[in-house]
């Protein structure tokens, strides 16, 4: 005999719990503004130098004093493995400034902080933007 008030079965209850968890997770990430499109961020912030496809042939590249590497081959230059942590730190720039050379590439951790702010929540959004850019760069890798 079923306990009083238990008109739904276990499978339905589990489905409801999973749906609720998914909705809450989505709501929290959207409410916190931590969902970003890496391709859009790249197009808006990186393509002028690195090119639309990451080939190092952006519109301002002829004006630069350095030769930009093709970002699509980061994995290939790293023994077939995408250097995710390193790329995150290079894009952020606040820790690995030497990797960019002297004031060549913008320090995106600082640039995004200027627009987002410096609170803990704002810094989470900055990290989410940099993570989205890193994920996009991982996605465009050529492994052949």
PANU-619736 format. One record per residue: y, x, z of N, C-alpha, C, O in turn. Coordinates in nm, 4 decimals. Each point is the difference from the previous one (the first is absolute). Example, Ala and Ser with C-alpha at 12.3 -4.5 7.8 and 13.67 -1.06 7.14 Angstrom:
residues 2
+----------+----------+----------+----------+----------+----------+----------+----------+----------+----------+----------+----------+
!     n_py !     n_px !     n_pz !    ca_py !    ca_px !    ca_pz !     c_py !     c_px !     c_pz !     o_py !     o_px !     o_pz !
+----------+----------+----------+----------+----------+----------+----------+----------+----------+----------+----------+----------+
!  -0.5690 !   1.3190 !   0.7800 !   0.1190 !  -0.0890 !   0.0000 !   0.1200 !   0.0900 !   0.0000 !  -0.0019 !   0.1036 !   0.0665 !
!   0.1069 !  -0.1386 !  -0.1385 !   0.1190 !   0.0820 !   0.0060 !   0.1090 !  -0.0770 !   0.0730 !   0.1108 !   0.0509 !   0.0169 !
+----------+----------+----------+----------+----------+----------+----------+----------+----------+----------+----------+----------+
end
This chain:
residues 144
+----------+----------+----------+----------+----------+----------+----------+----------+----------+----------+----------+----------+
!     n_py !     n_px !     n_pz !    ca_py !    ca_px !    ca_pz !     c_py !     c_px !     c_pz !     o_py !     o_px !     o_pz !
+----------+----------+----------+----------+----------+----------+----------+----------+----------+----------+----------+----------+
!  -0.1182 !   0.0844 !   0.0000 !   0.1182 !  -0.0844 !   0.0000 !   0.1244 !   0.0888 !   0.0000 !   0.0035 !   0.1022 !   0.0684 !
!   0.0983 !  -0.1414 !  -0.1451 !   0.1251 !   0.0753 !  -0.0095 !   0.0877 !  -0.0287 !   0.1208 !   0.0026 !  -0.1121 !   0.0508 !
!   0.0692 !   0.2143 !  -0.0052 !   0.0954 !  -0.0243 !   0.1083 !   0.1095 !  -0.0956 !  -0.0473 !   0.0285 !  -0.0060 !  -0.1196 !
!   0.0324 !  -0.0676 !   0.2100 !   0.1063 !  -0.0930 !  -0.0396 !   0.1155 !   0.0753 !  -0.0684 !   0.0406 !   0.1073 !   0.0445 !
!   0.0102 !  -0.1647 !  -0.1510 !   0.1144 !   0.0577 !  -0.0703 !  -0.0364 !   0.1093 !  -0.0988 !   0.0896 !   0.0640 !  -0.0550 !
!  -0.2188 !  -0.0401 !   0.0304 !  -0.0385 !   0.1065 !  -0.0931 !  -0.0514 !  -0.0605 !  -0.1296 !  -0.1195 !   0.0063 !  -0.0292 !
!   0.2082 !  -0.0637 !  -0.0470 !  -0.0400 !  -0.0685 !  -0.1216 !  -0.0061 !   0.0939 !  -0.1214 !  -0.0484 !  -0.0408 !  -0.1055 !
!   0.0962 !   0.1653 !   0.1179 !  -0.0082 !   0.0928 !  -0.1124 !  -0.1104 !   0.1022 !   0.0273 !  -0.0289 !   0.0335 !   0.1148 !
!  -0.0312 !   0.0146 !  -0.2218 !  -0.1072 !   0.0966 !   0.0177 !   0.0574 !   0.1424 !   0.0099 !   0.1190 !   0.0219 !  -0.0226 !
!  -0.2043 !   0.0721 !   0.0560 !   0.0403 !   0.1395 !   0.0207 !   0.0581 !   0.0618 !  -0.1270 !   0.0976 !   0.0748 !   0.0060 !
!  -0.1571 !  -0.1059 !  -0.1201 !   0.0478 !   0.0549 !  -0.1279 !   0.1432 !  -0.0443 !  -0.0283 !   0.0834 !   0.0809 !  -0.0407 !
!  -0.0556 !  -0.2062 !   0.0616 !   0.1348 !  -0.0530 !  -0.0214 !   0.0988 !   0.0636 !   0.0972 !   0.1120 !   0.0346 !  -0.0375 !
!  -0.1543 !  -0.0199 !   0.1613 !   0.0869 !   0.0628 !   0.1002 !   0.0324 !   0.1443 !  -0.0382 !   0.1147 !   0.0428 !   0.0126 !
!  -0.2142 !   0.0321 !  -0.0589 !   0.0232 !   0.1387 !  -0.0414 !   0.0933 !   0.0075 !  -0.1205 !   0.0862 !   0.0875 !  -0.0074 !
!  -0.1040 !  -0.1792 !  -0.0862 !   0.0875 !  -0.0051 !  -0.1169 !   0.1442 !  -0.0289 !   0.0431 !   0.0936 !   0.0619 !  -0.0505 !
!  -0.0765 !  -0.1542 !   0.1422 !   0.1338 !  -0.0325 !   0.0513 !   0.0625 !   0.1198 !   0.0704 !   0.1181 !   0.0290 !  -0.0190 !
!  -0.1970 !   0.0404 !   0.1002 !   0.0518 !   0.1190 !   0.0699 !   0.0432 !   0.1064 !  -0.0995 !   0.1073 !   0.0587 !   0.0140 !
!  -0.1908 !  -0.0335 !  -0.1149 !   0.0329 !   0.1015 !  -0.1008 !   0.1261 !  -0.0386 !  -0.0768 !   0.0856 !   0.0847 !  -0.0254 !
!  -0.0742 !  -0.2103 !  -0.0110 !   0.1191 !  -0.0475 !  -0.0717 !   0.1246 !   0.0132 !   0.0857 !   0.1053 !   0.0418 !  -0.0483 !
!  -0.1172 !  -0.0771 !   0.1742 !   0.1128 !   0.0115 !   0.0924 !   0.0423 !   0.1455 !   0.0154 !   0.1193 !   0.0302 !  -0.0017 !
!  -0.2164 !   0.0606 !   0.0169 !   0.0295 !   0.1428 !   0.0134 !   0.0718 !   0.0507 !  -0.1241 !   0.0998 !   0.0713 !   0.0104 !
!  -0.1513 !  -0.1086 !  -0.1299 !   0.0626 !   0.0425 !  -0.1245 !   0.1439 !  -0.0506 !  -0.0090 !   0.0906 !   0.0758 !  -0.0347 !
!  -0.0698 !  -0.2023 !   0.0655 !   0.1349 !  -0.0584 !  -0.0072 !   0.0958 !   0.0658 !   0.0982 !   0.1149 !   0.0284 !  -0.0340 !
!  -0.1620 !  -0.0044 !   0.1552 !   0.0854 !   0.0659 !   0.0995 !   0.0348 !   0.1421 !  -0.0414 !   0.1139 !   0.0435 !   0.0165 !
!  -0.2115 !   0.0292 !  -0.0702 !   0.0250 !   0.1365 !  -0.0465 !   0.1014 !   0.0001 !  -0.1131 !   0.0934 !   0.0802 !  -0.0002 !
!  -0.1116 !  -0.1700 !  -0.0959 !   0.0929 !  -0.0104 !  -0.1115 !   0.1389 !  -0.0394 !   0.0479 !   0.0994 !   0.0572 !  -0.0448 !
!  -0.0916 !  -0.1535 !   0.1345 !   0.1276 !  -0.0454 !   0.0540 !   0.0709 !   0.1131 !   0.0737 !   0.1204 !   0.0194 !  -0.0167 !
!  -0.1946 !   0.0552 !   0.0981 !   0.0613 !   0.1095 !   0.0758 !   0.0507 !   0.1092 !  -0.0930 !   0.1106 !   0.0503 !   0.0195 !
!  -0.1886 !  -0.0127 !  -0.1195 !   0.0443 !   0.1071 !  -0.0890 !   0.1189 !  -0.0445 !  -0.0834 !   0.0894 !   0.0800 !  -0.0275 !
!  -0.0870 !  -0.2068 !  -0.0132 !   0.1127 !  -0.0507 !  -0.0769 !   0.1227 !  -0.0161 !   0.0886 !   0.1108 !   0.0344 !  -0.0410 !
!  -0.1290 !  -0.0855 !   0.1603 !   0.1124 !  -0.0192 !   0.0912 !   0.0608 !   0.1337 !   0.0403 !   0.1214 !   0.0101 !   0.0177 !
!  -0.2042 !   0.0916 !  -0.0033 !   0.0495 !   0.1325 !   0.0370 !   0.0551 !   0.0733 !  -0.1211 !   0.0590 !   0.1071 !   0.0142 !
!  -0.0773 !  -0.1635 !  -0.1339 !   0.0498 !   0.0647 !  -0.1206 !  -0.0757 !   0.1268 !  -0.0343 !   0.0577 !   0.0916 !  -0.0586 !
!  -0.1850 !  -0.0837 !   0.0932 !  -0.0736 !   0.1234 !  -0.0203 !  -0.0917 !  -0.0036 !  -0.1216 !  -0.0886 !   0.0846 !  -0.0122 !
!   0.1076 !  -0.1792 !  -0.0765 !  -0.0777 !  -0.0055 !  -0.1225 !   0.0917 !   0.0405 !  -0.1149 !   0.0967 !  -0.0694 !  -0.0317 !
!  -0.1287 !   0.1826 !  -0.0297 !   0.0837 !   0.0523 !  -0.1077 !  -0.0849 !   0.0316 !  -0.1212 !  -0.1176 !   0.0340 !   0.0124 !
!   0.1770 !  -0.0451 !  -0.1281 !  -0.0661 !   0.0307 !  -0.1264 !   0.0349 !   0.1438 !  -0.0375 !   0.1154 !   0.0307 !  -0.0302 !
!  -0.2153 !   0.0568 !   0.0323 !   0.0221 !   0.1413 !  -0.0291 !   0.0528 !   0.0239 !  -0.1405 !   0.0824 !   0.0891 !  -0.0209 !
!  -0.1290 !  -0.1678 !  -0.0758 !   0.0470 !   0.0159 !  -0.1377 !   0.1489 !  -0.0325 !  -0.0109 !   0.0747 !   0.0695 !  -0.0690 !
!  -0.0324 !  -0.1756 !   0.1377 !   0.1421 !  -0.0365 !  -0.0023 !   0.0845 !   0.1069 !   0.0698 !   0.1070 !   0.0366 !  -0.0486 !
!  -0.1552 !   0.0127 !   0.1618 !   0.0725 !   0.1059 !   0.0708 !   0.0092 !   0.1258 !  -0.0857 !   0.1043 !   0.0652 !  -0.0045 !
!  -0.2126 !  -0.0315 !  -0.0628 !  -0.0013 !   0.1181 !  -0.0877 !   0.1018 !  -0.0185 !  -0.1133 !   0.0802 !   0.0894 !  -0.0271 !
!  -0.0839 !  -0.2050 !  -0.0383 !   0.0920 !  -0.0257 !  -0.1114 !   0.1457 !   0.0102 !   0.0453 !   0.0845 !   0.0534 !  -0.0718 !
!  -0.0561 !  -0.1046 !   0.1901 !   0.1377 !  -0.0017 !   0.0498 !   0.0468 !   0.1352 !   0.0539 !   0.1187 !   0.0314 !  -0.0078 !
!  -0.2101 !   0.0485 !   0.0621 !   0.0421 !   0.1195 !   0.0722 !  -0.0488 !   0.1324 !  -0.0572 !   0.0575 !   0.1046 !   0.0301 !
!  -0.1615 !  -0.1068 !  -0.1114 !  -0.0631 !   0.1256 !  -0.0418 !   0.0015 !   0.0237 !  -0.1507 !   0.0016 !   0.1147 !  -0.0448 !
!  -0.0021 !  -0.2212 !  -0.0326 !  -0.0193 !   0.0140 !  -0.1444 !   0.1134 !   0.0723 !  -0.0713 !  -0.0224 !   0.0586 !  -0.1059 !
!   0.1433 !  -0.0609 !   0.1606 !   0.1097 !   0.0722 !  -0.0662 !  -0.0287 !   0.1487 !  -0.0129 !   0.0411 !   0.0631 !  -0.0973 !
!  -0.1107 !  -0.0076 !   0.1939 !  -0.0366 !   0.1420 !  -0.0058 !  -0.1429 !   0.0187 !  -0.0503 !  -0.0243 !   0.0792 !  -0.0912 !
!  -0.0700 !  -0.1519 !   0.1506 !  -0.1415 !   0.0229 !  -0.0279 !  -0.0513 !  -0.0735 !  -0.1234 !  -0.1138 !   0.0218 !  -0.0417 !
!   0.1951 !  -0.1076 !  -0.0167 !  -0.0403 !  -0.0734 !  -0.1198 !  -0.0695 !  -0.1302 !   0.0337 !  -0.0496 !  -0.0184 !   0.1112 !
!   0.0465 !  -0.0702 !  -0.2062 !  -0.0583 !  -0.1322 !   0.0197 !  -0.1467 !   0.0099 !   0.0383 !  -0.0477 !  -0.0781 !   0.0823 !
!  -0.0241 !   0.1726 !  -0.1404 !  -0.1433 !   0.0128 !   0.0248 !  -0.0353 !   0.1185 !   0.0893 !  -0.1177 !   0.0330 !   0.0147 !
!   0.2178 !   0.0313 !   0.0450 !  -0.0273 !   0.1117 !   0.0899 !  -0.0222 !   0.1327 !  -0.0697 !  -0.0521 !   0.0940 !   0.0602 !
!   0.0908 !  -0.0853 !  -0.1857 !  -0.0261 !   0.1202 !  -0.0786 !   0.1033 !   0.1109 !   0.0201 !  -0.0138 !   0.1088 !  -0.0560 !
!   0.1164 !  -0.1361 !   0.1354 !   0.1033 !   0.1016 !   0.0225 !   0.1047 !   0.0032 !  -0.1102 !   0.0653 !   0.1020 !  -0.0218 !
!  -0.0497 !  -0.2137 !  -0.0472 !   0.0905 !  -0.0055 !  -0.1141 !   0.1039 !  -0.1113 !   0.0129 !   0.0290 !  -0.0705 !  -0.0967 !
!   0.0262 !   0.0554 !   0.2157 !   0.0980 !  -0.1051 !   0.0228 !   0.1322 !   0.0268 !  -0.0703 !   0.0224 !   0.1080 !  -0.0546 !
!   0.0636 !  -0.2070 !   0.0570 !   0.1283 !   0.0076 !  -0.0703 !   0.0872 !   0.1159 !   0.0465 !   0.0725 !   0.0583 !  -0.0806 !
!  -0.0780 !  -0.0242 !   0.2081 !   0.0852 !   0.1090 !   0.0506 !  -0.0712 !   0.1348 !   0.0040 !   0.0595 !   0.0998 !   0.0408 !
!  -0.1853 !  -0.0953 !  -0.0824 !  -0.0774 !   0.1245 !   0.0050 !   0.0686 !   0.1171 !  -0.0715 !  -0.0032 !   0.1115 !   0.0521 !
!   0.0643 !  -0.1317 !  -0.1679 !   0.0658 !   0.1140 !  -0.0661 !   0.1127 !   0.0629 !   0.0839 !   0.0351 !   0.1163 !  -0.0199 !
!   0.0203 !  -0.1933 !   0.1124 !   0.1086 !   0.0498 !   0.0835 !  -0.0500 !   0.0744 !   0.1243 !   0.0789 !   0.0636 !   0.0699 !
!  -0.2080 !  -0.0711 !  -0.0424 !  -0.0551 !   0.0620 !   0.1202 !  -0.0223 !   0.1493 !  -0.0209 !  -0.0240 !   0.0460 !  -0.1116 !
!   0.0323 !   0.0271 !   0.2196 !  -0.0204 !   0.1455 !  -0.0073 !  -0.1459 !   0.0385 !   0.0250 !  -0.0329 !   0.1186 !   0.0029 !
!  -0.0541 !  -0.2172 !   0.0150 !  -0.1425 !   0.0264 !   0.0229 !  -0.0828 !  -0.0774 !  -0.1018 !   0.0447 !  -0.1012 !  -0.0540 !
!  -0.1650 !   0.1495 !   0.0287 !  -0.0939 !  -0.0702 !  -0.0862 !  -0.0861 !  -0.0884 !   0.0894 !  -0.0626 !   0.0481 !   0.0945 !
!   0.0599 !  -0.1768 !  -0.1248 !  -0.0776 !  -0.0934 !   0.0807 !  -0.1438 !  -0.0053 !  -0.0487 !  -0.0264 !  -0.0014 !  -0.1202 !
!  -0.0662 !  -0.0016 !   0.2152 !  -0.1410 !  -0.0106 !  -0.0342 !  -0.0342 !  -0.1430 !  -0.0380 !   0.0681 !  -0.0943 !   0.0405 !
!  -0.1731 !   0.0795 !  -0.1178 !  -0.0508 !  -0.1311 !  -0.0363 !  -0.0704 !  -0.0576 !   0.1226 !  -0.1020 !   0.0530 !   0.0441 !
!   0.1564 !  -0.1610 !   0.0106 !  -0.0536 !  -0.0591 !   0.1228 !  -0.1359 !  -0.0655 !  -0.0196 !  -0.0683 !  -0.0321 !   0.0973 !
!   0.0289 !   0.0122 !  -0.2219 !  -0.1281 !  -0.0642 !  -0.0268 !  -0.1190 !   0.0939 !   0.0219 !  -0.1152 !  -0.0432 !  -0.0021 !
!   0.1439 !   0.1706 !   0.0229 !  -0.1081 !   0.0988 !   0.0156 !  -0.0048 !   0.0613 !   0.1392 !  -0.0550 !   0.1087 !   0.0174 !
!   0.1108 !  -0.1754 !   0.0802 !  -0.0036 !   0.0519 !   0.1375 !  -0.1435 !   0.0147 !   0.0499 !  -0.0337 !   0.0994 !   0.0644 !
!  -0.0500 !  -0.1972 !  -0.0938 !  -0.1404 !   0.0076 !   0.0430 !  -0.0717 !   0.1149 !  -0.0700 !  -0.0731 !   0.0769 !   0.0624 !
!   0.0950 !  -0.0670 !  -0.1903 !  -0.0662 !   0.1056 !  -0.0769 !   0.0385 !   0.1390 !   0.0509 !  -0.0837 !   0.0901 !   0.0041 !
!   0.2092 !  -0.0730 !   0.0343 !   0.0455 !   0.1290 !   0.0524 !  -0.0449 !   0.0223 !   0.1445 !   0.0215 !   0.1073 !   0.0563 !
!  -0.0834 !  -0.2084 !   0.0029 !  -0.0468 !   0.0088 !   0.1380 !  -0.1521 !  -0.0201 !   0.0052 !  -0.0508 !  -0.0718 !   0.0862 !
!  -0.0202 !   0.1350 !  -0.1779 !  -0.1469 !  -0.0064 !  -0.0056 !  -0.0540 !  -0.1422 !  -0.0080 !  -0.1040 !  -0.0309 !   0.0582 !
!   0.1753 !  -0.0558 !  -0.1309 !  -0.0483 !  -0.1356 !  -0.0232 !   0.0292 !  -0.0998 !   0.1105 !  -0.0391 !  -0.1164 !  -0.0099 !
!   0.1060 !   0.1592 !   0.1135 !   0.0302 !  -0.0907 !   0.1107 !   0.1509 !  -0.0174 !   0.0126 !   0.0747 !   0.0978 !   0.0038 !
!  -0.0313 !  -0.2223 !   0.0027 !   0.1429 !  -0.0276 !   0.0126 !   0.0487 !   0.0449 !   0.1381 !  -0.0546 !  -0.0435 !   0.1014 !
!   0.1562 !   0.1295 !  -0.0962 !   0.0493 !   0.0521 !   0.1290 !   0.0949 !  -0.0985 !   0.0676 !   0.1205 !   0.0236 !   0.0084 !
!  -0.1758 !  -0.1325 !   0.0387 !   0.0783 !  -0.1133 !   0.0488 !   0.0982 !   0.0370 !   0.1122 !   0.1182 !  -0.0337 !  -0.0078 !
!  -0.1659 !   0.1018 !   0.1103 !   0.0881 !   0.0369 !   0.1117 !   0.1124 !   0.0921 !  -0.0460 !   0.1154 !  -0.0166 !   0.0397 !
!  -0.1499 !   0.1127 !  -0.1229 !   0.1003 !   0.0932 !  -0.0503 !   0.1052 !  -0.0730 !  -0.0835 !   0.1198 !   0.0238 !   0.0154 !
!  -0.1652 !  -0.1129 !  -0.1039 !   0.0932 !  -0.0750 !  -0.0852 !   0.0919 !  -0.0863 !   0.0863 !   0.1206 !  -0.0056 !  -0.0243 !
!  -0.1767 !  -0.0614 !   0.1245 !   0.0824 !  -0.0809 !   0.0902 !   0.1097 !   0.0870 !   0.0620 !   0.1166 !  -0.0395 !   0.0033 !
!  -0.1540 !   0.1572 !   0.0455 !   0.0974 !   0.0880 !   0.0656 !   0.1033 !   0.0541 !  -0.0983 !   0.1167 !   0.0160 !   0.0358 !
!  -0.1578 !   0.0121 !  -0.1581 !   0.0950 !   0.0490 !  -0.1005 !   0.0992 !  -0.1103 !  -0.0360 !   0.1202 !   0.0248 !  -0.0083 !
!  -0.1700 !  -0.1456 !  -0.0128 !   0.0894 !  -0.1116 !  -0.0334 !   0.0940 !  -0.0278 !   0.1166 !   0.1202 !  -0.0175 !  -0.0198 !
!  -0.1742 !   0.0133 !   0.1401 !   0.0840 !  -0.0205 !   0.1189 !   0.1047 !   0.1107 !   0.0086 !   0.1186 !  -0.0273 !   0.0182 !
!  -0.1627 !   0.1511 !  -0.0312 !   0.0916 !   0.1134 !  -0.0090 !   0.0578 !   0.0510 !   0.1293 !   0.0549 !   0.1102 !   0.0027 !
!  -0.0649 !  -0.1855 !   0.1042 !   0.0623 !   0.0434 !   0.1250 !  -0.0786 !   0.1129 !   0.0657 !   0.0556 !   0.0775 !   0.0778 !
!  -0.1844 !  -0.0680 !  -0.1088 !  -0.0829 !   0.1033 !   0.0612 !  -0.0219 !   0.1191 !  -0.0938 !  -0.0007 !   0.1146 !   0.0448 !
!  -0.0170 !  -0.1410 !  -0.1738 !  -0.0332 !   0.1056 !  -0.0954 !   0.1152 !   0.0285 !  -0.0967 !  -0.0222 !   0.0032 !  -0.1210 !
!   0.1390 !   0.0166 !   0.1685 !   0.1152 !   0.0202 !  -0.0873 !  -0.0188 !   0.1177 !  -0.0945 !   0.0476 !  -0.0052 !  -0.1134 !
!  -0.1145 !   0.1095 !   0.1558 !  -0.0197 !   0.1178 !  -0.0839 !  -0.0786 !  -0.0353 !  -0.1261 !   0.0196 !   0.0615 !  -0.1048 !
!  -0.1076 !  -0.1594 !   0.1146 !  -0.0806 !  -0.0385 !  -0.1159 !   0.0855 !  -0.0508 !  -0.1146 !  -0.0406 !   0.0086 !  -0.1159 !
!   0.1561 !  -0.0606 !   0.1457 !   0.0884 !  -0.0525 !  -0.1045 !   0.0892 !   0.1082 !  -0.0590 !   0.0596 !  -0.0202 !  -0.1058 !
!  -0.0499 !   0.1312 !   0.1704 !   0.0974 !   0.0991 !  -0.0430 !   0.1337 !  -0.0323 !   0.0636 !   0.0114 !  -0.0971 !   0.0747 !
!   0.0879 !   0.1758 !  -0.1028 !   0.1309 !  -0.0196 !   0.0631 !   0.0731 !  -0.1224 !  -0.0541 !   0.0580 !   0.0033 !  -0.1086 !
!  -0.0620 !  -0.1092 !   0.1850 !   0.0744 !  -0.1235 !  -0.0288 !  -0.0272 !  -0.0569 !  -0.1383 !   0.0875 !  -0.0648 !  -0.0575 !
!  -0.2066 !   0.0870 !   0.0024 !  -0.0316 !  -0.0505 !  -0.1331 !  -0.0353 !  -0.1473 !  -0.0003 !   0.0671 !  -0.0796 !  -0.0657 !
!  -0.1687 !   0.0431 !   0.1364 !  -0.0458 !  -0.1384 !   0.0041 !   0.0624 !  -0.0685 !   0.1209 !   0.0119 !   0.0608 !   0.1063 !
!   0.0278 !  -0.1859 !  -0.1215 !   0.0543 !  -0.0706 !   0.1167 !  -0.1024 !  -0.0061 !   0.1135 !  -0.1205 !  -0.0074 !  -0.0240 !
!   0.1687 !   0.0104 !   0.1436 !  -0.0861 !  -0.0158 !   0.1170 !  -0.0107 !  -0.1502 !   0.0222 !   0.0858 !  -0.0610 !   0.0638 !
!  -0.1935 !   0.0019 !  -0.1179 !  -0.0099 !  -0.1455 !   0.0003 !  -0.0128 !  -0.0582 !   0.1389 !   0.0394 !  -0.1146 !   0.0220 !
!  -0.0933 !   0.1897 !   0.0728 !  -0.0038 !  -0.0485 !   0.1377 !   0.1400 !  -0.0271 !   0.0519 !   0.0232 !  -0.0982 !   0.0705 !
!   0.0701 !   0.1860 !  -0.1058 !   0.1403 !  -0.0172 !   0.0405 !   0.0664 !  -0.1089 !  -0.0835 !   0.0701 !  -0.0857 !   0.0539 !
!  -0.0918 !   0.0886 !  -0.1840 !   0.0630 !  -0.0988 !  -0.0892 !  -0.0427 !  -0.1421 !   0.0365 !   0.0839 !  -0.0896 !   0.0099 !
!  -0.2140 !   0.0690 !   0.0102 !  -0.0472 !  -0.1335 !   0.0376 !   0.0499 !  -0.0378 !   0.1394 !   0.0277 !  -0.1172 !   0.0256 !
!  -0.0159 !   0.2137 !   0.0640 !   0.0521 !  -0.0284 !   0.1350 !   0.1452 !  -0.0456 !  -0.0062 !   0.0417 !  -0.0854 !   0.0783 !
!   0.0343 !   0.1408 !  -0.1694 !   0.1395 !  -0.0426 !  -0.0139 !   0.0098 !  -0.1470 !  -0.0350 !   0.0889 !  -0.0701 !   0.0485 !
!  -0.1797 !   0.0231 !  -0.1323 !   0.0050 !  -0.1413 !  -0.0382 !  -0.0722 !  -0.0910 !   0.0990 !   0.0400 !  -0.1150 !   0.0184 !
!  -0.1452 !   0.1646 !   0.0453 !  -0.0793 !  -0.0820 !   0.0918 !   0.0513 !   0.0055 !   0.1434 !  -0.0082 !  -0.0991 !   0.0727 !
!   0.0609 !   0.2139 !  -0.0316 !   0.0444 !   0.0181 !   0.1375 !  -0.0898 !   0.0974 !   0.0734 !  -0.0930 !   0.0560 !  -0.0579 !
!   0.1210 !  -0.0365 !   0.1840 !  -0.0696 !   0.1031 !   0.0764 !  -0.0791 !  -0.0555 !   0.1183 !  -0.0533 !   0.0768 !   0.0801 !
!   0.0455 !  -0.2069 !  -0.0685 !  -0.0794 !  -0.0588 !   0.1085 !  -0.1484 !   0.0248 !  -0.0272 !  -0.0377 !   0.0458 !  -0.1079 !
!  -0.0440 !  -0.0761 !   0.2052 !  -0.1447 !   0.0178 !  -0.0166 !  -0.0529 !  -0.0873 !  -0.1142 !  -0.0805 !   0.0453 !  -0.0814 !
!   0.1264 !  -0.1706 !   0.0761 !  -0.0416 !  -0.0896 !  -0.1084 !   0.0451 !   0.0530 !  -0.1357 !  -0.0752 !  -0.0051 !  -0.0974 !
!   0.1971 !   0.0556 !   0.0914 !   0.0527 !   0.0542 !  -0.1249 !  -0.0814 !   0.1201 !  -0.0457 !  -0.0281 !   0.0146 !  -0.1189 !
!  -0.0097 !   0.0710 !   0.2126 !  -0.0786 !   0.1176 !  -0.0355 !  -0.1404 !  -0.0397 !  -0.0457 !  -0.0607 !   0.0707 !  -0.0805 !
!   0.0087 !  -0.1821 !   0.1303 !  -0.1275 !  -0.0518 !  -0.0499 !   0.0149 !  -0.0443 !  -0.1449 !  -0.0903 !   0.0211 !  -0.0810 !
!   0.2040 !  -0.0825 !   0.0478 !   0.0248 !  -0.0401 !  -0.1388 !   0.0147 !   0.1225 !  -0.0895 !  -0.0493 !   0.0002 !  -0.1128 !
!   0.1161 !   0.1037 !   0.1615 !   0.0147 !   0.1250 !  -0.0761 !  -0.1388 !   0.0577 !  -0.0285 !  -0.0298 !   0.0369 !  -0.1136 !
!  -0.0536 !  -0.0292 !   0.2150 !  -0.1359 !   0.0529 !  -0.0174 !  -0.0800 !  -0.0868 !  -0.0971 !  -0.0791 !   0.0518 !  -0.0788 !
!   0.0993 !  -0.1841 !   0.0843 !  -0.0708 !  -0.0903 !  -0.0912 !   0.0434 !   0.0239 !  -0.1445 !  -0.0829 !  -0.0048 !  -0.0910 !
!   0.2110 !   0.0304 !   0.0692 !   0.0483 !   0.0302 !  -0.1351 !  -0.0612 !   0.1302 !  -0.0509 !  -0.0446 !   0.0076 !  -0.1145 !
!   0.0428 !   0.0933 !   0.1987 !  -0.0551 !   0.1292 !  -0.0407 !  -0.1504 !  -0.0120 !  -0.0237 !  -0.0535 !   0.0620 !  -0.0918 !
!  -0.0142 !  -0.1409 !   0.1737 !  -0.1433 !  -0.0248 !  -0.0205 !  -0.0244 !  -0.0711 !  -0.1333 !  -0.0955 !   0.0315 !  -0.0709 !
!   0.1815 !  -0.1267 !   0.0374 !  -0.0142 !  -0.0719 !  -0.1271 !   0.0214 !   0.0952 !  -0.1177 !  -0.0725 !  -0.0070 !  -0.0992 !
!   0.1705 !   0.0948 !   0.1096 !   0.0219 !   0.0997 !  -0.1056 !  -0.1207 !   0.0934 !  -0.0122 !  -0.0446 !   0.0310 !  -0.1105 !
!  -0.0072 !   0.0130 !   0.2241 !  -0.1162 !   0.0882 !   0.0006 !  -0.1200 !  -0.0699 !  -0.0647 !  -0.0713 !   0.0604 !  -0.0802 !
!   0.0492 !  -0.1861 !   0.1145 !  -0.1107 !  -0.0767 !  -0.0578 !   0.0175 !  -0.0148 !  -0.1509 !  -0.0970 !   0.0079 !  -0.0753 !
!   0.2209 !  -0.0294 !   0.0316 !   0.0257 !  -0.0103 !  -0.1445 !  -0.0330 !   0.1315 !  -0.0697 !  -0.0635 !   0.0005 !  -0.1054 !
!   0.1065 !   0.1107 !   0.1641 !  -0.0288 !   0.1306 !  -0.0612 !  -0.1508 !   0.0252 !  -0.0046 !  -0.0501 !   0.0597 !  -0.0953 !
!  -0.0200 !  -0.1037 !   0.1952 !  -0.1462 !   0.0137 !   0.0002 !  -0.0603 !  -0.0837 !  -0.1129 !  -0.0964 !   0.0409 !  -0.0646 !
!   0.1533 !  -0.1555 !   0.0427 !  -0.0505 !  -0.0931 !  -0.1015 !   0.0174 !   0.0546 !  -0.1419 !  -0.0810 !  -0.0314 !  -0.0872 !
!   0.1831 !   0.1113 !   0.0617 !   0.0267 !   0.0468 !  -0.1374 !  -0.0677 !   0.1337 !  -0.0319 !   0.0264 !   0.0590 !  -0.1048 !
!  -0.1127 !  -0.0112 !   0.1937 !  -0.0645 !   0.1285 !  -0.0230 !  -0.0931 !  -0.0027 !  -0.1215 !  -0.0716 !  -0.0972 !  -0.0241 !
!   0.0752 !   0.2067 !  -0.0510 !  -0.0910 !   0.0213 !  -0.1125 !  -0.1055 !   0.0984 !   0.0483 !   0.0320 !   0.1120 !   0.0397 !
!  -0.1552 !  -0.1534 !  -0.0434 !  -0.1060 !   0.0835 !   0.0573 !  -0.0911 !   0.0630 !  -0.1042 !  -0.0960 !   0.0682 !   0.0361 !
!   0.1227 !  -0.0886 !  -0.1614 !  -0.0859 !   0.0548 !  -0.1063 !   0.0259 !   0.1464 !  -0.0217 !  -0.0634 !   0.0619 !  -0.0855 !
+----------+----------+----------+----------+----------+----------+----------+----------+----------+----------+----------+----------+
end
